[in-house]
């Protein structure tokens, strides 16, 4: 039945969104290695409007412990520095007149353990989101009047299969992030 397929597809999209959301959250966890994603939350005052840093500058990682920011307009260097400081990311930007350099300090073991706890908390939120998607889908399946009991059971089994599949993806993402965080 088409209505049952739509419910299943909606559940799949929600679960995929959960995995994507977790990956974005993991990208923001700083594990000692410099990545441009570390500055994704920085908004710069660009002629009166707040713009994402990536829209007004080129962000690179010349090495594992350094971020290099090359503004598209040279007069934005001080605005970008101010925005990075105001974003309260714990970075101390410096500039040479053309580019902004941010040295990423090494992460202590205590901080690494704290980051792993944060990653596990993000993982728990993602699992809750997965279970909610499963619950919503099962409730919607039971609400389809034209479907037989056997069809509903079959689709509930499919929803559980999706839940298991995406739960495994979440576990893999956590394992990978945990290894990345703890790597010295």
DOTORMAR-612869 format. One line per 4 residues: number of its first residue (from 0); their letters; for each residue x, y, z of N, C-alpha, C, O. Coordinates in Angstrom, 1 decimal. Example, Ala and Ser with C-alpha at 12.3 -4.5 7.8 and 13.67 -1.06 7.14 Angstrom:
% residues 2
0> as> 13.2,-5.7,7.8,12.3,-4.5,7.8,13.2,-3.3,7.8,14.2,-3.3,8.5  12.8,-2.2,7.1,13.7,-1.1,7.1,12.9,0.0,7.9,13.4,1.1,8.0 .
This chain:
% residues 184
0> xxxx> 0.8,-1.2,0.0,0.0,0.0,0.0,0.9,1.2,0.0,1.9,1.3,0.7  0.4,2.2,-0.8,1.2,3.4,-0.9,1.4,4.2,0.4,2.4,4.7,0.7  0.3,4.3,1.1,0.3,5.0,2.4,1.3,4.4,3.4,2.1,5.2,4.1  1.4,3.1,3.4,2.4,2.5,4.3,3.8,2.7,3.8,4.7,2.9,4.6 .
4> xxxx> 4.0,2.7,2.5,5.3,3.0,2.0,5.8,4.4,2.3,6.9,4.7,2.6  4.8,5.4,2.2,5.1,6.8,2.6,5.6,6.9,4.0,6.5,7.6,4.3  4.9,6.2,4.9,5.2,6.2,6.3,6.6,5.7,6.5,7.4,6.2,7.3  6.9,4.6,5.9,8.2,3.9,6.0,9.3,4.9,5.4,10.4,5.0,6.1 .
8> xxxx> 9.1,5.5,4.3,10.0,6.4,3.7,10.3,7.7,4.6,11.4,8.1,4.8  9.2,8.2,5.2,9.3,9.3,6.2,10.2,8.9,7.4,11.0,9.7,7.8  9.9,7.7,7.9,10.8,7.3,9.0,12.2,7.2,8.6,13.1,7.5,9.4  12.5,6.7,7.4,13.8,6.5,6.9,14.5,7.9,6.8,15.7,8.0,7.2 .
12> xxxx> 13.8,8.9,6.3,14.3,10.2,6.2,14.6,10.8,7.5,15.7,11.5,7.7  13.7,10.6,8.5,14.0,11.2,9.8,15.2,10.5,10.5,16.0,11.2,11.1  15.3,9.2,10.3,16.5,8.5,10.9,17.8,9.0,10.2,18.8,9.1,10.9  17.8,9.2,8.9,19.0,9.6,8.2,19.3,11.0,8.6,20.5,11.4,8.8 .
16> xxxx> 18.3,11.9,8.9,18.5,13.2,9.4,19.2,13.2,10.8,20.0,14.0,11.1  18.8,12.2,11.6,19.4,12.0,12.9,20.9,11.7,12.8,21.7,12.3,13.5  21.2,10.8,11.9,22.6,10.4,11.7,23.4,11.7,11.2,24.5,11.9,11.7  22.8,12.4,10.2,23.5,13.6,9.7,23.7,14.6,10.8,24.8,15.3,10.9 .
20> xxxx> 22.7,14.8,11.7,22.8,15.8,12.8,23.9,15.4,13.7,24.6,16.2,14.2  24.0,14.1,14.0,25.0,13.6,14.9,26.4,13.9,14.3,27.4,14.3,15.0  26.6,13.6,13.0,27.9,13.8,12.4,28.3,15.3,12.5,29.4,15.6,12.7  27.3,16.2,12.3,27.6,17.7,12.4,28.0,18.0,13.8,28.9,18.8,14.0 .
24> xxxx> 27.3,17.4,14.8,27.6,17.7,16.2,29.0,17.2,16.5,29.8,17.8,17.2  29.4,16.0,16.0,30.7,15.5,16.2,31.8,16.3,15.5,32.9,16.4,16.0  31.5,16.9,14.4,32.5,17.8,13.7,32.8,19.0,14.5,33.9,19.5,14.5  31.9,19.4,15.4,32.1,20.6,16.2,32.9,20.3,17.4,33.5,21.2,18.1 .
28> xxxx> 33.1,19.0,17.8,33.9,18.6,18.9,35.4,18.7,18.5,35.8,18.0,17.7  36.1,19.6,19.2,37.5,19.8,18.9,38.3,18.8,19.6,38.4,18.7,20.8  39.0,18.0,18.8,39.8,16.9,19.4,41.3,17.1,19.2,42.1,16.2,19.2  41.7,18.4,19.1,43.1,18.7,19.0,43.6,18.8,17.5,44.7,19.4,17.3 .
32> xxxx> 42.9,18.4,16.6,43.3,18.5,15.2,42.5,19.7,14.6,41.2,19.7,14.7  43.1,20.6,13.9,42.5,21.7,13.3,41.6,21.3,12.1,42.1,20.6,11.2  40.4,21.8,12.1,39.5,21.6,11.0,38.7,22.9,10.8,38.4,23.6,11.7  38.4,23.3,9.5,37.6,24.5,9.3,36.2,24.4,9.9,35.7,25.5,10.2 .
36> xxxx> 35.7,23.3,10.2,34.4,23.1,10.9,34.4,23.8,12.3,33.4,24.1,12.8  35.6,23.9,12.9,35.7,24.5,14.2,35.2,25.9,14.2,34.7,26.4,15.2  35.2,26.6,13.1,34.8,28.0,13.0,33.4,28.1,12.3,33.0,29.2,11.9  32.7,27.0,12.2,31.4,27.1,11.5,30.4,27.9,12.2,29.4,28.4,11.6 .
40> xxxx> 30.5,28.1,13.5,29.6,29.0,14.3,29.9,30.4,14.3,29.1,31.2,14.8  31.1,30.8,13.7,31.5,32.2,13.7,30.7,33.0,12.7,30.7,32.7,11.5  30.1,34.1,13.2,29.4,35.0,12.3,30.1,36.4,12.3,30.4,36.9,13.4  30.4,37.0,11.2,31.1,38.2,11.1,30.2,39.3,10.6,29.4,39.1,9.7 .
44> xxxx> 30.4,40.5,11.2,29.6,41.7,10.8,30.2,42.1,9.4,31.2,42.7,9.4  29.4,41.8,8.4,29.8,42.2,7.0,28.9,43.2,6.5,27.8,43.0,6.0  29.3,44.5,6.6,28.6,45.6,6.2,27.1,45.6,6.8,26.2,45.9,6.0  27.1,45.4,8.1,25.8,45.5,8.8,25.0,44.2,8.9,24.0,44.2,9.7 .
48> xxxx> 25.4,43.2,8.3,24.7,41.9,8.5,25.7,40.8,8.9,26.8,40.8,8.5  25.2,39.9,9.8,26.0,38.8,10.3,26.1,37.7,9.2,25.1,37.1,8.8  27.3,37.5,8.8,27.5,36.5,7.7,28.4,35.4,8.2,29.3,35.6,9.0  28.2,34.1,7.8,29.1,33.0,8.2,30.5,33.3,7.7,30.7,33.8,6.6 .
52> xxxx> 31.5,33.0,8.5,32.9,33.2,8.2,33.3,32.6,6.8,34.0,33.2,6.1  32.7,31.4,6.5,33.1,30.8,5.3,32.6,31.5,4.0,33.1,31.2,2.9  31.7,32.4,4.2,31.2,33.2,3.0,32.0,34.4,2.7,31.9,35.0,1.7  32.8,34.9,3.7,33.6,36.1,3.5,35.1,35.8,3.6,35.9,36.7,3.4 .
56> xxxx> 35.5,34.5,3.8,36.9,34.2,3.9,37.2,32.8,3.5,36.3,31.9,3.6  38.4,32.5,3.1,38.8,31.1,2.8,39.5,30.6,4.1,40.4,31.2,4.6  39.0,29.4,4.6,39.5,28.8,5.8,40.3,27.6,5.4,39.7,26.6,4.8  41.6,27.5,5.8,42.4,26.4,5.5,43.1,25.8,6.7,43.2,26.5,7.7 .
60> xxxx> 43.7,24.6,6.6,44.5,24.0,7.6,45.8,23.7,7.0,46.0,22.6,6.5  46.8,24.6,7.2,48.1,24.4,6.7,48.8,23.2,7.3,49.6,22.5,6.7  48.5,22.9,8.6,49.0,21.7,9.3,47.9,21.3,10.3,46.9,22.0,10.5  48.2,20.2,11.1,47.2,19.7,12.0,46.9,20.6,13.2,45.9,20.4,13.9 .
64> xxxx> 47.7,21.6,13.4,47.6,22.4,14.6,47.3,23.9,14.3,47.4,24.7,15.2  47.1,24.2,13.0,46.9,25.6,12.6,45.7,25.8,11.7,45.5,25.0,10.8  45.0,26.9,11.9,44.0,27.3,11.0,44.4,28.6,10.3,45.0,29.5,11.0  44.2,28.7,9.0,44.6,29.9,8.3,43.4,30.5,7.7,42.6,29.8,7.0 .
68> xxxx> 43.1,31.8,7.9,41.9,32.4,7.4,42.3,33.6,6.4,43.0,34.5,6.9  42.0,33.5,5.2,42.3,34.5,4.2,41.0,35.2,3.8,40.2,34.6,3.0  40.8,36.4,4.3,39.6,37.1,3.9,39.5,37.5,2.4,40.6,37.8,1.8  38.4,37.5,1.9,38.2,37.9,0.5,38.4,39.4,0.3,38.9,39.9,-0.7 .
72> xxxx> 38.2,40.2,1.4,38.4,41.6,1.4,39.4,41.9,2.6,39.1,41.5,3.7  40.5,42.5,2.3,41.5,42.7,3.3,41.1,43.5,4.5,41.5,43.3,5.6  40.1,44.5,4.3,39.7,45.3,5.4,38.8,44.6,6.4,38.4,45.2,7.4  38.5,43.3,6.1,37.7,42.6,7.1,38.5,41.8,8.1,37.9,41.2,9.0 .
76> xxxx> 39.8,41.9,8.1,40.6,41.2,9.0,40.3,41.5,10.5,40.1,40.5,11.3  40.1,42.7,10.8,39.8,43.1,12.2,38.4,42.6,12.6,38.2,42.2,13.8  37.5,42.7,11.7,36.1,42.2,12.0,36.1,40.7,12.2,35.4,40.2,13.1  36.9,40.0,11.4,36.9,38.5,11.6,37.6,38.2,12.9,37.1,37.3,13.6 .
80> xxxx> 38.7,38.8,13.2,39.4,38.6,14.5,38.4,38.8,15.7,38.3,38.0,16.6  37.7,39.9,15.6,36.7,40.3,16.7,35.6,39.2,16.8,35.2,38.8,17.9  35.1,38.7,15.6,34.1,37.7,15.6,34.6,36.4,16.2,33.8,35.7,16.9  35.8,36.0,15.9,36.4,34.8,16.5,36.5,34.9,18.0,36.2,33.9,18.7 .
84> xxxx> 37.0,36.0,18.5,37.1,36.2,19.9,35.7,36.2,20.6,35.5,35.6,21.6  34.7,36.9,20.0,33.4,37.0,20.5,32.6,35.7,20.5,31.7,35.4,21.2  33.1,34.8,19.6,32.4,33.4,19.5,32.8,32.6,20.7,32.2,31.5,20.9  33.8,33.0,21.5,34.1,32.3,22.7,34.5,30.9,22.5,34.1,30.0,23.2 .
88> xxxx> 35.4,30.7,21.5,35.8,29.3,21.2,37.1,28.9,21.8,37.6,27.8,21.7  37.7,29.9,22.5,39.0,29.7,23.2,40.2,29.9,22.3,41.3,29.4,22.6  40.0,30.5,21.2,41.1,30.7,20.2,41.6,32.2,20.4,40.9,33.1,20.7  42.9,32.3,20.1,43.6,33.6,20.1,44.1,33.9,18.7,45.2,33.5,18.4 .
92> xxxx> 43.3,34.6,17.9,43.8,34.8,16.5,44.8,35.9,16.4,44.9,36.8,17.2  45.7,35.7,15.5,46.7,36.8,15.2,46.8,37.0,13.7,46.5,36.1,12.9  47.2,38.2,13.3,47.2,38.4,11.8,48.5,39.0,11.4,49.3,39.6,12.2  48.8,38.8,10.1,50.1,39.3,9.6,49.8,40.4,8.5,50.6,40.8,7.7 .
96> xxxx> 48.5,40.9,8.6,48.1,42.0,7.6,47.3,41.4,6.4,46.5,42.1,5.9  47.6,40.2,6.1,46.9,39.5,5.0,46.0,38.3,5.4,44.9,38.1,4.9  46.5,37.6,6.3,45.8,36.4,6.8,45.7,36.4,8.3,46.5,37.0,9.0  44.8,35.6,8.8,44.6,35.4,10.3,45.1,34.0,10.6,44.7,33.0,9.9 .
100> xxxx> 45.9,33.8,11.6,46.5,32.5,11.9,45.9,32.2,13.3,46.0,33.0,14.2  45.4,31.0,13.5,45.0,30.5,14.8,45.8,29.2,15.1,45.7,28.2,14.3  46.5,29.2,16.2,47.3,28.0,16.6,46.4,27.3,17.6,45.9,27.8,18.5  46.1,26.0,17.3,45.3,25.2,18.1,46.1,24.5,19.2,47.1,23.8,18.9 .
104> xxxx> 45.8,24.8,20.5,46.7,24.2,21.6,46.4,22.7,21.7,45.3,22.3,21.4  47.4,22.0,22.1,47.2,20.5,22.3,46.1,20.3,23.4,46.0,21.1,24.3  45.4,19.2,23.2,44.3,18.9,24.2,44.9,18.0,25.2,45.6,17.0,24.9  44.5,18.3,26.5,45.0,17.4,27.6,44.2,16.1,27.7,43.1,16.1,27.1 .
108> xxxx> 44.7,15.1,28.4,44.0,13.9,28.5,42.6,14.1,29.2,41.6,13.4,28.8  42.6,14.9,30.2,41.4,15.2,30.9,40.3,15.8,30.0,39.2,15.4,30.0  40.8,16.7,29.1,39.9,17.3,28.2,39.4,16.3,27.1,38.2,16.3,26.7  40.3,15.4,26.8,39.9,14.3,25.8,38.7,13.5,26.4,37.8,13.1,25.7 .
112> xxxx> 38.9,13.1,27.7,37.9,12.3,28.3,36.5,13.1,28.4,35.5,12.5,28.3  36.7,14.4,28.7,35.5,15.2,28.7,34.8,15.3,27.3,33.6,15.2,27.2  35.6,15.4,26.3,35.1,15.4,24.9,34.4,14.1,24.6,33.3,14.1,23.9  34.9,13.0,25.0,34.3,11.6,24.8,32.9,11.6,25.5,32.0,11.1,24.9 .
116> xxxx> 32.9,12.2,26.7,31.6,12.2,27.4,30.6,13.1,26.6,29.4,12.7,26.5  31.0,14.2,26.1,30.1,15.0,25.3,29.7,14.3,24.0,28.5,14.4,23.7  30.6,13.5,23.4,30.2,12.7,22.2,29.1,11.7,22.6,28.2,11.5,21.8  29.3,11.0,23.7,28.4,10.0,24.2,27.0,10.7,24.5,26.0,10.0,24.2 .
120> xxxx> 27.0,11.9,25.0,25.8,12.6,25.3,25.0,12.9,24.0,23.8,12.7,23.9  25.8,13.4,23.0,25.2,13.6,21.7,24.6,12.3,21.1,23.6,12.3,20.5  25.3,11.2,21.3,24.9,9.9,20.8,23.6,9.5,21.5,22.7,9.0,20.8  23.5,9.8,22.8,22.2,9.4,23.5,21.0,10.2,22.9,19.9,9.7,22.8 .
124> xxxx> 21.3,11.5,22.7,20.2,12.3,22.1,19.8,11.8,20.7,18.6,11.8,20.3  20.8,11.4,19.9,20.5,10.8,18.6,19.7,9.5,18.7,18.8,9.3,17.9  20.0,8.7,19.7,19.3,7.4,19.9,17.8,7.7,20.3,16.9,7.0,19.8  17.7,8.7,21.1,16.3,9.1,21.5,15.5,9.6,20.3,14.3,9.2,20.1 .
128> xxxx> 16.2,10.3,19.4,15.5,10.8,18.2,15.2,9.6,17.3,14.1,9.6,16.7  16.1,8.6,17.2,15.8,7.4,16.4,14.5,6.7,17.0,13.6,6.3,16.2  14.5,6.5,18.3,13.4,5.8,18.9,12.1,6.6,18.7,11.0,6.0,18.5  12.1,7.9,18.7,10.9,8.7,18.5,10.5,8.6,17.1,9.3,8.5,16.8 .
132> xxxx> 11.4,8.5,16.1,11.0,8.3,14.7,10.3,6.9,14.5,9.3,6.8,13.8  10.9,5.9,15.2,10.3,4.6,15.2,8.9,4.6,15.8,8.0,4.0,15.2  8.8,5.2,16.9,7.5,5.3,17.6,6.4,6.0,16.7,5.3,5.6,16.6  6.8,7.1,16.1,5.9,7.9,15.3,5.5,7.1,14.1,4.3,7.1,13.7 .
136> xxxx> 6.4,6.3,13.5,6.1,5.5,12.3,5.1,4.4,12.7,4.2,4.1,12.0  5.4,3.7,13.8,4.5,2.6,14.3,3.1,3.1,14.6,2.1,2.5,14.3  3.1,4.3,15.2,1.7,4.9,15.5,1.0,5.2,14.2,-0.2,5.0,14.1  1.7,5.8,13.2,1.1,6.1,11.9,0.6,4.8,11.2,-0.4,4.8,10.6 .
140> xxxx> 1.4,3.8,11.3,1.1,2.5,10.6,-0.2,1.9,11.2,-1.1,1.5,10.5  -0.4,2.0,12.5,-1.6,1.5,13.2,-2.8,2.3,12.8,-3.9,1.9,12.9  -2.6,3.6,12.4,-3.7,4.5,12.1,-4.2,4.3,10.6,-5.2,4.9,10.3  -3.5,3.5,9.8,-4.0,3.3,8.5,-5.1,2.3,8.5,-5.0,1.1,8.8 .
144> xxxx> -6.3,2.7,8.2,-7.6,1.9,8.3,-7.6,0.8,7.2,-8.1,-0.3,7.5  -7.1,1.1,6.0,-7.2,0.1,5.0,-6.3,-1.1,5.1,-6.4,-2.1,4.4  -5.3,-1.0,5.9,-4.2,-2.0,6.0,-4.7,-3.2,6.9,-5.3,-2.9,8.0  -4.3,-4.4,6.5,-4.6,-5.5,7.3,-3.6,-5.6,8.5,-2.6,-4.9,8.5 .
148> xxxx> -4.0,-6.4,9.5,-3.1,-6.5,10.7,-1.7,-7.1,10.3,-0.7,-6.7,10.8  -1.7,-8.1,9.3,-0.5,-8.7,8.9,0.4,-7.6,8.1,1.6,-7.6,8.3  -0.2,-6.8,7.3,0.5,-5.7,6.6,1.2,-4.8,7.6,2.3,-4.4,7.5  0.4,-4.4,8.6,0.9,-3.5,9.6,2.1,-4.1,10.4,3.1,-3.5,10.6 .
152> xxxx> 2.0,-5.4,10.7,3.1,-6.1,11.4,4.3,-6.2,10.5,5.4,-6.0,11.0  4.1,-6.4,9.2,5.2,-6.5,8.3,5.9,-5.1,8.2,7.2,-5.1,8.2  5.2,-4.0,8.1,5.8,-2.7,8.1,6.4,-2.3,9.4,7.4,-1.6,9.4  5.9,-2.8,10.5,6.5,-2.5,11.8,7.9,-3.2,11.9,8.8,-2.7,12.5 .
156> xxxx> 8.0,-4.4,11.3,9.2,-5.1,11.2,10.2,-4.4,10.4,11.4,-4.3,10.7  9.8,-3.8,9.3,10.6,-3.0,8.4,11.1,-1.8,9.1,12.3,-1.4,9.0  10.2,-1.1,9.9,10.6,0.1,10.7,11.7,-0.3,11.7,12.7,0.4,11.9  11.5,-1.5,12.4,12.5,-1.9,13.3,13.8,-2.2,12.6,14.9,-1.9,13.2 .
160> xxxx> 13.8,-2.7,11.4,15.0,-3.0,10.7,15.7,-1.7,10.3,17.0,-1.6,10.4  15.0,-0.7,10.0,15.6,0.6,9.7,16.2,1.2,11.0,17.3,1.7,11.0  15.5,1.0,12.1,16.0,1.5,13.4,17.3,0.9,13.7,18.2,1.5,14.2  17.4,-0.4,13.5,18.6,-1.2,13.8,19.7,-0.7,12.9,20.9,-0.6,13.4 .
164> xxxx> 19.4,-0.5,11.6,20.4,-0.1,10.7,21.0,1.2,11.0,22.2,1.4,11.0  20.1,2.2,11.3,20.6,3.5,11.7,21.2,3.6,13.0,22.1,4.4,13.3  20.8,2.8,14.0,21.4,2.7,15.3,22.9,2.2,15.1,23.8,2.7,15.8  23.1,1.3,14.2,24.4,0.7,14.0,25.3,1.9,13.4,26.5,2.0,13.7 .
168> xxxx> 24.7,2.7,12.5,25.5,3.8,11.9,25.9,4.8,13.0,27.0,5.3,13.0  25.0,5.0,14.0,25.3,5.9,15.1,26.4,5.4,15.9,27.3,6.1,16.3  26.4,4.1,16.2,27.4,3.4,17.0,28.8,3.5,16.3,29.8,3.8,16.9  28.8,3.3,15.0,30.0,3.4,14.2,30.6,4.8,14.2,31.8,5.0,14.4 .
172> xxxx> 29.7,5.8,14.1,30.1,7.2,14.2,30.8,7.5,15.5,31.8,8.2,15.6  30.1,7.0,16.6,30.7,7.3,17.9,32.0,6.6,18.1,33.0,7.2,18.7  32.2,5.4,17.7,33.4,4.6,17.8,34.5,5.4,17.0,35.6,5.5,17.5  34.2,5.9,15.8,35.2,6.6,15.0,35.6,7.9,15.7,36.8,8.2,15.8 .
176> xxxx> 34.6,8.6,16.3,34.9,9.9,16.9,35.7,9.7,18.2,36.6,10.5,18.5  35.3,8.7,18.9,36.0,8.4,20.2,37.5,8.1,19.9,38.4,8.5,20.6  37.8,7.3,18.9,39.1,7.0,18.5,39.9,8.2,18.1,41.0,8.4,18.4  39.2,9.1,17.3,39.8,10.4,16.9,40.1,11.3,18.1,41.2,11.9,18.1 .
180> xxxx> 39.2,11.3,19.0,39.4,12.2,20.2,40.6,11.7,21.1,41.4,12.4,21.5  40.6,10.4,21.3,41.6,9.8,22.2,43.0,9.6,21.5,44.0,9.4,22.2  43.1,9.8,20.2,44.4,9.7,19.5,45.2,10.9,19.9,44.8,12.0,19.7  46.5,10.6,20.3,47.4,11.7,20.7,48.3,12.1,19.6,49.1,13.0,19.7 .
